[in-house]
C-alpha cells in the first residue's frame, strides 16, 4: 500500500529544502534567545543605584521566558529532523547589551534591551513570512514568541521614555 507522503507537510521528503531553511532560521533564533539569557542575567545583577532595581527585576523575570523560547526553538528544530547546536557553533552578536563599565548607567542597559528585542522581532518576522503556507506549526509558535518580544520591547521603551524625561538618557 502506497502512502501519500505529501500529506506530511513540512516533514515530507519533497519539502526537504524548505525544512532545512526553517531549521537554519530556528537555529539563529535559538542562539539569539540563549545570548539574551546570558545578557539578561548579567544585566539583572550588575546595575547599581536606586532606579536600577525595577530594570533588574524585569530582566530577572524575562530570563525564564527567554530560556523557554530557546527551549521551544530547540524542540522544533528536533521535530524538523534538525540537530540542536551546541556552544561551539555560537557567536555573540549582542554588543549593545553588554554590561556597561559604569554600573549606574542603567539607560545603557535599557537601550541594549530595546535593540536586542528589535533584532529578535525582525528575525521572527522573517520566520513568520518564510513559513507562510510552508510550515504552519512553526509559524504559530513563532507568532506567540513574537508577541512576547514585542511586549518586552514596548515595556523597555517605556523605561527609556522615563529615563529621558528625567534627563538620565
DSSP file (Angstrom, degrees, kcal/mol; ACC not computed):
  #  RESIDUE AA STRUCTURE BP1 BP2  ACC     N-H-->O    O-->H-N    N-H-->O    O-->H-N    TCO  KAPPA ALPHA  PHI   PSI    X-CA   Y-CA   Z-CA
    1    1 A X              0   0    0      0, 0.0     2,-0.4     0, 0.0     0, 0.0   0.000 360.0 360.0 360.0 125.4    0.0    0.0    0.0
    2    2 A X        -     0   0    0      2,-0.0     2,-0.3     1,-0.0     0, 0.0  -0.692 360.0-148.6 -89.5 136.6    1.5    3.3   -1.1
    3    3 A X        -     0   0    0     -2,-0.4     2,-1.1     3,-0.0     3,-0.1  -0.727  19.8-116.2-103.9 156.7    1.1    6.3    1.2
    4    4 A X    >   -     0   0    0     -2,-0.3     3,-1.6     1,-0.2     4,-0.1  -0.768  28.2-175.8 -91.2  95.6    0.8    9.9    0.2
    5    5 A X  G >  S+     0   0    0     -2,-1.1     3,-1.9     1,-0.3    -1,-0.2   0.716  75.9  74.9 -67.1 -20.0    4.0   11.5    1.7
    6    6 A X  G >  S+     0   0    0      1,-0.3     3,-1.4     2,-0.2    -1,-0.3   0.765  83.0  67.8 -62.6 -23.8    2.8   14.9    0.6
    7    7 A X  G <  S+     0   0    0     -3,-1.6    -1,-0.3     1,-0.3    -2,-0.2   0.545  82.9  75.5 -73.5  -5.4    0.3   14.8    3.4
    8    8 A X  G X  S-     0   0    0     -3,-1.9     3,-1.8     1,-0.3    -1,-0.3   0.491  83.7-164.1 -83.9  -3.4    3.2   15.0    5.9
    9    9 A X  G X   +     0   0    0     -3,-1.4     3,-2.3     1,-0.3     6,-0.3  -0.302  68.1   4.5  60.6-132.5    3.6   18.7    5.0
   10   10 A X  G 3  S+     0   0    0      1,-0.3    -1,-0.3   124,-0.2     9,-0.2   0.704 131.2  60.2 -60.4 -20.9    7.0   20.2    6.1
   11   11 A X  G <  S+     0   0    0     -3,-1.8    -1,-0.3    -5,-0.1    -2,-0.2   0.542  83.4 108.5 -84.7  -6.7    8.1   16.8    7.2
   12   12 A X  S X  S-     0   0    0     -3,-2.3     3,-1.2    -6,-0.2     7,-0.2  -0.304  79.4-121.0 -71.9 155.2    7.7   15.3    3.7
   13   13 A X  G >  S+     0   0    0      1,-0.3     3,-1.5     2,-0.2     4,-0.2   0.836 111.7  62.8 -62.4 -33.6   10.7   14.4    1.6
   14   14 A X  G 3  S+     0   0    0      1,-0.3     3,-0.3     2,-0.1    -1,-0.3   0.716 103.0  50.2 -65.6 -19.8    9.5   16.8   -1.1
   15   15 A X  G <> S+     0   0    0     -3,-1.2     4,-2.9    -6,-0.3    -1,-0.3   0.090  71.9 118.0-107.5  22.9    9.9   19.7    1.3
   16   16 A X  H <> S+     0   0    0     -3,-1.5     4,-2.6     1,-0.2     5,-0.2   0.906  75.8  49.7 -56.6 -45.1   13.5   18.9    2.5
   17   17 A X  H  > S+     0   0    0     -3,-0.3     4,-1.8    -4,-0.2    -1,-0.2   0.929 114.1  44.0 -63.3 -45.7   14.9   22.2    1.2
   18   18 A X  H  > S+     0   0    0      2,-0.2     4,-2.4     1,-0.2    -1,-0.2   0.905 112.9  52.8 -65.0 -40.9   12.2   24.3    2.8
   19   19 A X  H  X S+     0   0    0     -4,-2.9     4,-2.6     1,-0.2    -2,-0.2   0.915 108.2  50.1 -61.3 -43.3   12.5   22.3    6.1
   20   20 A X  H  X S+     0   0    0     -4,-2.6     4,-2.2    -5,-0.2    -1,-0.2   0.869 109.7  51.5 -64.3 -35.9   16.3   22.9    6.2
   21   21 A X  H  X S+     0   0    0     -4,-1.8     4,-2.3     2,-0.2    -2,-0.2   0.915 110.0  49.0 -65.4 -43.0   15.8   26.6    5.7
   22   22 A X  H  X S+     0   0    0     -4,-2.4     4,-2.6     1,-0.2    -2,-0.2   0.918 109.9  52.0 -62.1 -43.2   13.3   26.7    8.5
   23   23 A X  H  X S+     0   0    0     -4,-2.6     4,-2.4     2,-0.2    -1,-0.2   0.915 109.1  50.2 -60.1 -43.1   15.8   24.8   10.7
   24   24 A X  H  X S+     0   0    0     -4,-2.2     4,-1.9     2,-0.2    -1,-0.2   0.918 111.2  48.3 -61.6 -43.2   18.5   27.3    9.9
   25   25 A X  H  X S+     0   0    0     -4,-2.3     4,-2.0     1,-0.2    -1,-0.2   0.895 112.2  49.6 -63.0 -39.6   16.2   30.2   10.8
   26   26 A X  H  X S+     0   0    0     -4,-2.6     4,-2.7     2,-0.2    -2,-0.2   0.849 106.0  56.0 -69.4 -34.4   15.3   28.4   14.1
   27   27 A X  H  X S+     0   0    0     -4,-2.4     4,-2.3     2,-0.2    -1,-0.2   0.912 107.9  48.8 -63.0 -41.4   18.9   27.8   15.0
   28   28 A X  H  X S+     0   0    0     -4,-1.9     4,-2.3     2,-0.2    -2,-0.2   0.935 112.5  47.9 -62.1 -45.3   19.6   31.6   14.7
   29   29 A X  H  X S+     0   0    0     -4,-2.0     4,-2.3     2,-0.2    -2,-0.2   0.897 109.4  54.2 -61.4 -41.1   16.5   32.2   16.8
   30   30 A X  H  X S+     0   0    0     -4,-2.7     4,-2.2     1,-0.2    -1,-0.2   0.932 111.3  43.9 -58.6 -48.9   17.7   29.6   19.4
   31   31 A X  H  X S+     0   0    0     -4,-2.3     4,-2.5     2,-0.2     5,-0.2   0.857 110.0  56.6 -68.3 -34.5   21.1   31.3   19.7
   32   32 A X  H  X S+     0   0    0     -4,-2.3     4,-2.1    -5,-0.2    -1,-0.2   0.932 109.8  45.8 -60.6 -44.4   19.5   34.8   19.9
   33   33 A X  H  X S+     0   0    0     -4,-2.3     4,-2.3     2,-0.2    -2,-0.2   0.913 112.6  49.3 -66.7 -42.6   17.4   33.6   22.9
   34   34 A X  H  X S+     0   0    0     -4,-2.2     4,-2.2     2,-0.2    -1,-0.2   0.900 111.6  48.9 -65.3 -39.3   20.4   32.0   24.6
   35   35 A X  H  X S+     0   0    0     -4,-2.5     4,-2.4     1,-0.2    -1,-0.2   0.900 109.9  52.4 -65.4 -39.0   22.5   35.1   24.2
   36   36 A X  H  X S+     0   0    0     -4,-2.1     4,-3.0    -5,-0.2     5,-0.2   0.907 106.8  53.3 -61.8 -41.5   19.7   37.2   25.5
   37   37 A X  H  X S+     0   0    0     -4,-2.3     4,-2.4     2,-0.2    -2,-0.2   0.943 109.5  48.4 -58.2 -48.1   19.5   34.9   28.6
   38   38 A X  H  X S+     0   0    0     -4,-2.2     4,-2.1     1,-0.2    -2,-0.2   0.935 115.9  43.2 -58.0 -46.9   23.2   35.4   29.2
   39   39 A X  H  X S+     0   0    0     -4,-2.4     4,-2.6     1,-0.2    -1,-0.2   0.859 112.3  52.0 -71.2 -35.5   23.0   39.2   28.9
   40   40 A X  H  X S+     0   0    0     -4,-3.0     4,-1.0    -5,-0.2    -1,-0.2   0.882 108.2  52.9 -68.0 -36.5   19.8   39.5   30.9
   41   41 A X  H >< S+     0   0    0     -4,-2.4     3,-0.7    -5,-0.2     4,-0.4   0.965 113.3  42.5 -60.8 -51.1   21.4   37.5   33.7
   42   42 A X  H >X S+     0   0    0     -4,-2.1     4,-2.8     1,-0.2     3,-1.0   0.902 116.6  48.0 -63.9 -39.5   24.4   39.8   33.8
   43   43 A X  H 3< S+     0   0    0     -4,-2.6     4,-0.3     1,-0.2    -1,-0.2   0.559 106.4  57.7 -80.8  -6.5   22.2   42.9   33.5
   44   44 A X  T << S+     0   0    0     -4,-1.0    -1,-0.2    -3,-0.7    -2,-0.2   0.466 119.0  31.4 -94.0  -3.4   19.8   41.8   36.2
   45   45 A X  T <4 S+     0   0    0     -3,-1.0    -2,-0.2    -4,-0.4    -3,-0.1   0.728 112.6  55.8-115.8 -43.6   22.8   41.6   38.6
   46   46 A X  S  < S+     0   0    0     -4,-2.8    -3,-0.1    -5,-0.2    -2,-0.1   0.851  76.3  98.0 -70.9 -41.0   25.3   44.3   37.7
   47   47 A X        -     0   0    0     -4,-0.3     2,-0.3    -5,-0.2    57,-0.2  -0.137  53.8-160.3 -59.4 145.1   23.4   47.6   37.7
   48   48 A X        +     0   0    0     55,-3.0    58,-0.2    54,-0.0     3,-0.1  -0.832  38.2  62.0-118.8 157.8   23.7   49.8   40.8
   49   49 A X  S >> S-     0   0    0     -2,-0.3     3,-0.6     1,-0.1     4,-0.6  -0.232  84.7 -77.0 113.2 162.8   21.5   52.7   42.0
   50   50 A X  T >4 S+     0   0    0      1,-0.2     3,-0.8     2,-0.2     4,-0.3   0.900 126.5  47.8 -61.3 -44.2   18.0   53.4   43.2
   51   51 A X  T 3> S+     0   0    0      1,-0.2     4,-0.6     2,-0.1     3,-0.3   0.629  98.5  72.1 -76.0 -12.9   16.5   53.4   39.7
   52   52 A X  H <> S+     0   0    0     -3,-0.6     4,-2.7     1,-0.2    -1,-0.2   0.763  77.0  78.0 -74.0 -24.7   18.2   50.2   38.7
   53   53 A X  H <X S+     0   0    0     -3,-0.8     4,-2.5    -4,-0.6     5,-0.2   0.884  92.9  47.3 -59.2 -44.8   16.0   47.9   40.8
   54   54 A X  H  > S+     0   0    0     -3,-0.3     4,-2.2    -4,-0.3    -1,-0.2   0.895 114.1  48.4 -65.0 -39.0   12.9   47.9   38.6
   55   55 A X  H  X S+     0   0    0     -4,-0.6     4,-2.6     2,-0.2     5,-0.2   0.931 111.9  49.7 -65.3 -45.5   15.1   47.2   35.5
   56   56 A X  H  X S+     0   0    0     -4,-2.7     4,-2.4     1,-0.2    -2,-0.2   0.917 112.1  47.5 -59.8 -44.7   16.9   44.4   37.3
   57   57 A X  H  X S+     0   0    0     -4,-2.5     4,-2.0    -5,-0.2    -1,-0.2   0.897 111.3  50.7 -65.6 -40.1   13.7   42.8   38.4
   58   58 A X  H  X S+     0   0    0     -4,-2.2     4,-2.1    -5,-0.2    -2,-0.2   0.931 112.7  45.9 -63.1 -45.2   12.2   43.0   35.0
   59   59 A X  H  X S+     0   0    0     -4,-2.6     4,-1.5     1,-0.2    -2,-0.2   0.887 108.9  56.0 -65.5 -38.5   15.2   41.4   33.4
   60   60 A X  H  X S+     0   0    0     -4,-2.4     4,-0.7    -5,-0.2    -1,-0.2   0.904 110.2  45.3 -60.6 -41.2   15.3   38.7   36.0
   61   61 A X  H >X S+     0   0    0     -4,-2.0     4,-1.0     1,-0.2     3,-0.5   0.882 109.9  55.2 -67.6 -38.4   11.7   37.7   35.2
   62   62 A X  H 3X S+     0   0    0     -4,-2.1     4,-2.9     1,-0.2     5,-0.3   0.756  91.5  73.9 -68.6 -24.0   12.4   37.8   31.5
   63   63 A X  H 3X S+     0   0    0     -4,-1.5     4,-2.5     1,-0.2    -1,-0.2   0.928  98.1  46.0 -55.7 -47.1   15.3   35.3   31.8
   64   64 A X  H <X S+     0   0    0     -4,-0.7     4,-2.0    -3,-0.5    -1,-0.2   0.886 113.3  49.2 -65.6 -38.5   12.9   32.4   32.3
   65   65 A X  H  X S+     0   0    0     -4,-1.0     4,-1.9     2,-0.2    -2,-0.2   0.924 112.5  47.2 -66.6 -43.6   10.7   33.5   29.5
   66   66 A X  H  X S+     0   0    0     -4,-2.9     4,-2.2     2,-0.2    -2,-0.2   0.891 111.3  51.4 -65.9 -39.1   13.6   33.9   27.1
   67   67 A X  H  X S+     0   0    0     -4,-2.5     4,-2.2    -5,-0.3    -1,-0.2   0.893 107.7  53.4 -63.0 -39.0   15.0   30.5   28.2
   68   68 A X  H  X S+     0   0    0     -4,-2.0     4,-2.2     2,-0.2    -2,-0.2   0.882 106.8  52.1 -62.2 -38.4   11.6   29.0   27.5
   69   69 A X  H  X S+     0   0    0     -4,-1.9     4,-2.6     2,-0.2    -2,-0.2   0.934 108.4  50.6 -62.3 -45.1   11.7   30.5   24.0
   70   70 A X  H  X S+     0   0    0     -4,-2.2     4,-2.5     1,-0.2    -2,-0.2   0.905 110.2  50.2 -59.2 -41.3   15.1   28.9   23.4
   71   71 A X  H  X S+     0   0    0     -4,-2.2     4,-2.4     2,-0.2    -1,-0.2   0.879 109.5  50.8 -66.4 -37.4   13.7   25.5   24.6
   72   72 A X  H  X S+     0   0    0     -4,-2.2     4,-2.3     2,-0.2    -2,-0.2   0.933 111.4  47.7 -63.3 -45.7   10.7   25.8   22.2
   73   73 A X  H  X S+     0   0    0     -4,-2.6     4,-2.4     1,-0.2    -2,-0.2   0.907 111.4  51.1 -62.6 -41.1   13.0   26.6   19.3
   74   74 A X  H  X S+     0   0    0     -4,-2.5     4,-2.1     1,-0.2    -1,-0.2   0.932 110.0  49.0 -61.5 -46.2   15.3   23.6   20.2
   75   75 A X  H  X S+     0   0    0     -4,-2.4     4,-2.3     1,-0.2    -1,-0.2   0.899 112.1  48.7 -61.8 -40.3   12.3   21.2   20.4
   76   76 A X  H  X S+     0   0    0     -4,-2.3     4,-1.7     2,-0.2     6,-0.2   0.888 107.2  55.3 -69.3 -37.8   11.0   22.4   17.0
   77   77 A X  H  <>S+     0   0    0     -4,-2.4     5,-2.6     1,-0.2     3,-0.3   0.942 110.9  45.8 -56.2 -47.2   14.5   22.1   15.4
   78   78 A X  H ><5S+     0   0    0     -4,-2.1     3,-1.8     1,-0.2    -2,-0.2   0.902 109.0  54.6 -63.5 -42.8   14.5   18.4   16.6
   79   79 A X  H 3<5S+     0   0    0     -4,-2.3    -1,-0.2     1,-0.3    -2,-0.2   0.809 104.9  55.3 -61.1 -29.3   10.9   17.9   15.3
   80   80 A X  T 3<5S-     0   0    0     -4,-1.7    -1,-0.3    -3,-0.3    -2,-0.2   0.133 125.6-102.2 -91.7  20.5   12.0   19.1   11.9
   81   81 A X  T < 5S+     0   0    0     -3,-1.8    -3,-0.2     1,-0.2    -2,-0.1   0.670  81.9 131.9  69.2  19.1   14.8   16.5   11.8
   82   82 A X      < -     0   0    0     -5,-2.6     2,-0.5    -6,-0.2    -1,-0.2  -0.388  58.7-117.8 -91.2 175.5   17.4   19.0   12.7
   83   83 A X        -     0   0    0     -2,-0.1     2,-0.4    -3,-0.1    -5,-0.0  -0.974  24.1-125.5-116.2 124.0   20.2   18.8   15.3
   84   84 A X        -     0   0    0     -2,-0.5   -10,-0.1   -10,-0.1   -57,-0.0  -0.544  36.5-124.2 -68.2 123.2   20.1   21.4   18.1
   85   85 A X        -     0   0    0     -2,-0.4     2,-0.1     1,-0.1    -1,-0.1  -0.271  17.3-136.5 -73.6 155.8   23.5   23.0   18.0
   86   86 A X    >   -     0   0    0      4,-0.0     3,-1.6     1,-0.0     4,-0.2  -0.349  39.3 -82.7 -97.8-175.6   25.9   23.2   20.9
   87   87 A X  G >  S+     0   0    0      1,-0.3     3,-1.6     2,-0.2    -2,-0.1   0.720 117.5  74.0 -65.7 -22.5   28.0   26.1   22.1
   88   88 A X  G 3  S+     0   0    0      1,-0.3    -1,-0.3     3,-0.0    -3,-0.0   0.769  97.9  49.5 -63.6 -23.5   30.8   25.5   19.6
   89   89 A X  G <  S+     0   0    0     -3,-1.6     2,-0.3     2,-0.0    -1,-0.3   0.459  91.0 107.5 -91.4  -1.4   28.5   26.9   16.9
   90   90 A X    <   +     0   0    0     -3,-1.6     2,-0.4    -4,-0.2    -3,-0.0  -0.577  41.9 179.8 -84.8 137.8   27.6   30.0   18.9
   91   91 A X        -     0   0    0     -2,-0.3     2,-0.1     0, 0.0   -56,-0.1  -0.984  28.1-125.0-133.9 124.5   28.9   33.5   18.1
   92   92 A X        +     0   0    0     -2,-0.4     3,-0.1     1,-0.1   -60,-0.1  -0.418  37.0 160.5 -69.0 139.9   28.0   36.5   20.2
   93   93 A X        +     0   0    0     -2,-0.1     2,-2.0   -61,-0.1     3,-0.3   0.457  45.2  97.2-133.9 -11.7   26.4   39.4   18.4
   94   94 A X    >   +     0   0    0      1,-0.2     3,-1.0     2,-0.1     4,-0.1  -0.429  38.1 152.8 -85.4  66.9   24.5   41.5   21.0
   95   95 A X  G >   +     0   0    0     -2,-2.0     3,-1.4     1,-0.3    -1,-0.2   0.849  67.9  57.9 -66.0 -34.4   27.3   44.1   21.6
   96   96 A X  G 3  S+     0   0    0     -3,-0.3    -1,-0.3     1,-0.3    16,-0.2   0.658 102.0  57.1 -71.7 -13.2   24.8   46.8   22.7
   97   97 A X  G <  S+     0   0    0     -3,-1.0    -1,-0.3    15,-0.2    -2,-0.2   0.339  77.4 118.7 -99.4   5.7   23.6   44.5   25.5
   98   98 A X  S <  S-     0   0    0     -3,-1.4    14,-0.1    -4,-0.1   -59,-0.0  -0.468  80.8 -91.6 -69.0 144.2   27.0   44.0   27.1
   99   99 A X        -     0   0    0     -2,-0.1    -1,-0.1     1,-0.1     4,-0.1  -0.288  45.7-115.7 -58.4 137.4   27.1   45.4   30.7
  100  100 A X        -     0   0    0      5,-0.2    -1,-0.1     2,-0.2     5,-0.0  -0.368  11.6-126.3 -71.8 153.6   28.3   49.0   30.8
  101  101 A X  S    S+     0   0    0      1,-0.2     2,-0.9    -2,-0.1    -1,-0.1   0.922 105.6  61.0 -62.0 -43.7   31.5   49.9   32.5
  102  102 A X  S >  S-     0   0    0      1,-0.1     3,-2.3     3,-0.1    -1,-0.2  -0.767  78.5-159.3 -86.9 106.2   29.6   52.4   34.7
  103  103 A X  T 3  S+     0   0    0     -2,-0.9   -55,-3.0     1,-0.3    -1,-0.1   0.503  87.1  62.0 -73.5  -2.0   27.2   50.2   36.5
  104  104 A X  T 3  S+     0   0    0    -57,-0.2     2,-2.1     1,-0.1    -1,-0.3   0.419  75.0 100.4 -94.8   0.3   24.9   53.1   37.3
  105  105 A X    X>  +     0   0    0     -3,-2.3     4,-1.0     1,-0.2     3,-0.6  -0.488  40.5 155.8 -82.2  70.1   24.4   53.6   33.5
  106  106 A X  H 3>  +     0   0    0     -2,-2.1     4,-2.3     1,-0.2    -1,-0.2   0.796  64.5  66.3 -69.4 -29.1   21.0   51.8   33.6
  107  107 A X  H 3> S+     0   0    0     61,-0.3     4,-2.8    -3,-0.3    -1,-0.2   0.858  96.2  57.4 -61.2 -34.0   19.9   53.7   30.4
  108  108 A X  H <> S+     0   0    0     -3,-0.6     4,-2.2     2,-0.2    -1,-0.2   0.925 107.5  47.3 -59.9 -44.6   22.6   51.8   28.5
  109  109 A X  H  X S+     0   0    0     -4,-1.0     4,-2.4     2,-0.2    -2,-0.2   0.925 111.6  50.4 -62.7 -45.1   21.0   48.5   29.6
  110  110 A X  H  X S+     0   0    0     -4,-2.3     4,-2.3     1,-0.2    -2,-0.2   0.925 111.4  47.5 -61.6 -45.9   17.6   49.7   28.6
  111  111 A X  H  X S+     0   0    0     -4,-2.8     4,-2.4     1,-0.2    -1,-0.2   0.890 111.1  52.6 -63.0 -38.1   18.8   50.8   25.2
  112  112 A X  H  X S+     0   0    0     -4,-2.2     4,-2.4    -5,-0.2    -2,-0.2   0.896 108.3  49.9 -63.9 -40.8   20.6   47.5   24.8
  113  113 A X  H  X S+     0   0    0     -4,-2.4     4,-2.7     2,-0.2     5,-0.2   0.930 110.4  50.3 -62.8 -45.2   17.4   45.5   25.6
  114  114 A X  H  X S+     0   0    0     -4,-2.3     4,-2.5     1,-0.2    -2,-0.2   0.926 111.7  47.8 -60.2 -44.9   15.4   47.6   23.1
  115  115 A X  H  X S+     0   0    0     -4,-2.4     4,-2.1     2,-0.2    -1,-0.2   0.911 112.5  48.8 -63.5 -42.0   18.0   46.9   20.4
  116  116 A X  H  X S+     0   0    0     -4,-2.4     4,-2.3     1,-0.2    -2,-0.2   0.912 112.1  48.7 -63.8 -42.1   18.1   43.2   21.2
  117  117 A X  H  X S+     0   0    0     -4,-2.7     4,-2.9     2,-0.2    -2,-0.2   0.894 109.1  52.9 -66.3 -39.2   14.3   43.0   21.1
  118  118 A X  H  X S+     0   0    0     -4,-2.5     4,-2.5    -5,-0.2    -1,-0.2   0.913 109.6  49.6 -61.1 -41.0   14.1   44.8   17.8
  119  119 A X  H  X S+     0   0    0     -4,-2.1     4,-2.4     2,-0.2    -2,-0.2   0.915 112.2  47.2 -63.0 -42.7   16.6   42.3   16.4
  120  120 A X  H  X S+     0   0    0     -4,-2.3     4,-3.1     2,-0.2     5,-0.3   0.925 111.4  51.1 -64.1 -44.4   14.5   39.4   17.6
  121  121 A X  H  X S+     0   0    0     -4,-2.9     4,-2.1     1,-0.2    -2,-0.2   0.915 111.0  48.4 -60.2 -43.8   11.3   41.0   16.3
  122  122 A X  H  X S+     0   0    0     -4,-2.5     4,-1.7    -5,-0.2    -1,-0.2   0.930 114.9  44.8 -63.1 -45.1   12.9   41.4   12.8
  123  123 A X  H  X S+     0   0    0     -4,-2.4     4,-1.9     1,-0.2    -2,-0.2   0.920 113.8  48.5 -67.0 -42.9   14.2   37.9   12.7
  124  124 A X  H  X S+     0   0    0     -4,-3.1     4,-2.5     1,-0.2    -1,-0.2   0.841 107.8  55.5 -68.7 -31.8   11.0   36.3   14.0
  125  125 A X  H  X S+     0   0    0     -4,-2.1     4,-2.5    -5,-0.3    -1,-0.2   0.898 106.1  52.3 -64.2 -39.6    9.0   38.3   11.4
  126  126 A X  H  X S+     0   0    0     -4,-1.7     4,-2.8     2,-0.2    -2,-0.2   0.906 109.6  49.3 -60.5 -41.5   11.3   36.8    8.7
  127  127 A X  H  X S+     0   0    0     -4,-1.9     4,-2.7     2,-0.2    -2,-0.2   0.935 110.1  50.2 -64.4 -45.1   10.4   33.3   10.1
  128  128 A X  H  X S+     0   0    0     -4,-2.5     4,-0.7     1,-0.2    -2,-0.2   0.926 113.8  45.8 -58.6 -45.0    6.7   34.1   10.1
  129  129 A X  H >< S+     0   0    0     -4,-2.5     3,-0.7     1,-0.2    -1,-0.2   0.918 113.9  48.1 -65.5 -43.3    6.9   35.3    6.5
  130  130 A X  H 3< S+     0   0    0     -4,-2.8    -2,-0.2     1,-0.2    -1,-0.2   0.881 111.6  49.6 -65.8 -37.6    9.0   32.4    5.3
  131  131 A X  H >X S+     0   0    0     -4,-2.7     4,-2.5    -5,-0.2     3,-2.3   0.549  78.1 123.4 -82.7  -5.6    6.8   29.8    6.9
  132  132 A X  T << S-     0   0    0     -3,-0.7     4,-0.0    -4,-0.7    -3,-0.0  -0.388  94.7  -5.8 -56.9 118.8    3.6   31.2    5.5
  133  133 A X  T 34 S+     0   0    0     -2,-0.2    -1,-0.3     1,-0.1    -2,-0.1   0.467 132.8  70.4  74.3   1.2    2.0   28.3    3.6
  134  134 A X  T <4 S+     0   0    0     -3,-2.3     2,-0.2     1,-0.1    -2,-0.2   0.754 112.1   4.7-113.3 -45.6    5.1   26.2    4.3
  135  135 A X     X  +     0   0    0     -4,-2.5     4,-2.3     1,-0.1     5,-0.1  -0.661  57.1 175.6-148.9  82.7    5.1   25.3    8.0
  136  136 A X  H  > S+     0   0    0      1,-0.2     4,-2.5     2,-0.2     5,-0.2   0.782  80.9  58.7 -64.9 -27.0    2.0   26.5   10.0
  137  137 A X  H  > S+     0   0    0      2,-0.2     4,-2.1     1,-0.2    -1,-0.2   0.957 110.7  40.6 -67.4 -49.8    3.2   24.8   13.2
  138  138 A X  H  > S+     0   0    0      1,-0.2     4,-2.8     2,-0.2     5,-0.2   0.912 114.4  54.9 -62.9 -41.1    6.5   26.7   13.3
  139  139 A X  H  X S+     0   0    0     -4,-2.3     4,-2.4     1,-0.2    -2,-0.2   0.932 108.3  47.4 -59.6 -46.9    4.7   29.9   12.2
  140  140 A X  H  X S+     0   0    0     -4,-2.5     4,-1.9     1,-0.2    -1,-0.2   0.918 113.0  49.2 -60.8 -43.8    2.1   29.6   15.1
  141  141 A X  H  X S+     0   0    0     -4,-2.1     4,-1.9     1,-0.2    -2,-0.2   0.931 112.8  46.6 -61.3 -46.0    4.9   29.0   17.6
  142  142 A X  H  X S+     0   0    0     -4,-2.8     4,-3.1     1,-0.2    -1,-0.2   0.851 107.2  57.4 -69.0 -34.2    7.0   32.0   16.3
  143  143 A X  H  X S+     0   0    0     -4,-2.4     4,-2.0    -5,-0.2    -1,-0.2   0.918 107.3  49.2 -60.5 -42.5    3.9   34.3   16.3
  144  144 A X  H  X S+     0   0    0     -4,-1.9     4,-1.6     2,-0.2    -2,-0.2   0.923 113.8  45.0 -61.9 -44.2    3.5   33.5   20.0
  145  145 A X  H  X S+     0   0    0     -4,-1.9     4,-2.3     1,-0.2    -2,-0.2   0.902 109.2  56.8 -66.3 -40.8    7.1   34.3   20.7
  146  146 A X  H  X S+     0   0    0     -4,-3.1     4,-2.4     1,-0.2    -1,-0.2   0.890 103.9  53.3 -57.9 -41.2    7.0   37.4   18.6
  147  147 A X  H  X S+     0   0    0     -4,-2.0     4,-2.1     1,-0.2    -1,-0.2   0.920 108.1  50.2 -60.9 -43.9    4.2   38.7   20.7
  148  148 A X  H  X S+     0   0    0     -4,-1.6     4,-2.3     1,-0.2    -2,-0.2   0.926 111.0  49.0 -59.0 -45.2    6.3   38.2   23.8
  149  149 A X  H  X S+     0   0    0     -4,-2.3     4,-2.6     1,-0.2    -2,-0.2   0.880 108.8  52.3 -66.1 -38.1    9.2   40.1   22.3
  150  150 A X  H  X S+     0   0    0     -4,-2.4     4,-2.5     1,-0.2    -1,-0.2   0.902 109.4  50.7 -63.3 -39.6    7.0   43.0   21.2
  151  151 A X  H  X S+     0   0    0     -4,-2.1     4,-2.2     2,-0.2    -2,-0.2   0.906 110.2  49.3 -63.4 -42.3    5.7   43.2   24.8
  152  152 A X  H  X S+     0   0    0     -4,-2.3     4,-2.3     2,-0.2     5,-0.2   0.939 111.9  48.5 -61.4 -46.8    9.3   43.3   26.1
  153  153 A X  H  X S+     0   0    0     -4,-2.6     4,-2.3     1,-0.2    -2,-0.2   0.929 111.1  49.8 -61.0 -45.0   10.3   46.0   23.7
  154  154 A X  H  X S+     0   0    0     -4,-2.5     4,-1.7     1,-0.2    -1,-0.2   0.897 109.7  51.7 -62.0 -41.0    7.3   48.1   24.5
  155  155 A X  H  X S+     0   0    0     -4,-2.2     4,-1.7     1,-0.2    -1,-0.2   0.929 112.7  44.6 -60.1 -46.6    8.0   47.8   28.2
  156  156 A X  H  X S+     0   0    0     -4,-2.3     4,-2.5     1,-0.2    -1,-0.2   0.787 106.7  59.2 -74.1 -26.8   11.6   48.9   27.9
  157  157 A X  H  X S+     0   0    0     -4,-2.3     4,-2.3    -5,-0.2    -1,-0.2   0.884 105.8  50.9 -63.5 -36.5   10.6   51.7   25.5
  158  158 A X  H  X S+     0   0    0     -4,-1.7     4,-2.0     2,-0.2    -2,-0.2   0.903 108.7  50.2 -65.3 -41.8    8.5   53.0   28.4
  159  159 A X  H  X S+     0   0    0     -4,-1.7     4,-2.5     1,-0.2    -2,-0.2   0.925 111.4  49.0 -60.3 -44.2   11.5   52.8   30.7
  160  160 A X  H  X S+     0   0    0     -4,-2.5     4,-2.6     1,-0.2    -2,-0.2   0.894 107.5  54.5 -64.4 -39.5   13.6   54.7   28.2
  161  161 A X  H  X S+     0   0    0     -4,-2.3     4,-2.2     1,-0.2    -1,-0.2   0.915 110.0  47.5 -59.2 -43.1   10.9   57.4   27.9
  162  162 A X  H  X S+     0   0    0     -4,-2.0     4,-1.7     2,-0.2    -2,-0.2   0.926 110.6  51.0 -64.4 -44.9   11.0   57.8   31.7
  163  163 A X  H  <>S+     0   0    0     -4,-2.5     5,-3.3     1,-0.2     6,-0.7   0.890 110.9  49.4 -60.5 -39.7   14.8   58.0   31.8
  164  164 A X  H ><5S+     0   0    0     -4,-2.6     3,-1.4     4,-0.2    -1,-0.2   0.913 108.3  52.7 -65.4 -42.4   14.8   60.6   29.0
  165  165 A X  H 3<5S+     0   0    0     -4,-2.2    -1,-0.2     1,-0.3    -2,-0.2   0.826 111.2  47.7 -62.7 -30.5   12.1   62.7   30.9
  166  166 A X  T 3<5S-     0   0    0     -4,-1.7    -1,-0.3    -5,-0.1    -2,-0.2   0.463 116.8-115.3 -87.6  -2.3   14.4   62.6   34.0
  167  167 A X  T < 5S+     0   0    0     -3,-1.4    -3,-0.2    -4,-0.3    -2,-0.1   0.757  85.1 117.7  73.9  23.9   17.4   63.6   31.9
  168  168 A X      <       0   0    0     -5,-3.3   -61,-0.3    -6,-0.2    -4,-0.2   0.432 360.0 360.0-101.5  -2.1   19.1   60.2   32.6
  169  169 A X              0   0    0     -6,-0.7    -5,-0.2    -5,-0.1    -1,-0.1   0.364 360.0 360.0-134.0 360.0   19.3   59.0   29.0
